[in-house]
Amino acid sequence: MENFIRVQLGDGESNCEWSVLYVVIAAFVILVTTGILIWLALCCCKR
């Protein structure tokens, strides 16, 4: 996956490091979202 900023500047190149970065960020967001949903479900069940 290309670095979107460099693509916009016209010198985009395939760079595996950016793919890894995007996957790590996406995984982190998914984990946080899942954790929040589980926490909310537990709080609602306790009431």
Rosetta blueprint (number, residue, H / E / L):
1 M L
2 E E
3 N L
4 F H
5 I H
6 R H
7 V H
8 Q H
9 L H
10 G L
11 D L
12 G L
13 E L
14 S E
15 N L
16 C H
17 E H
18 W H
19 S H
20 V H
21 L H
22 Y H
23 V H
24 V H
25 I H
26 A H
27 A H
28 F H
29 V H
30 I H
31 L H
32 V H
33 T H
34 T H
35 G H
36 I H
37 L H
38 I H
39 W H
40 L H
41 A H
42 L H
43 C H
44 C H
45 C H
46 K H
47 R L
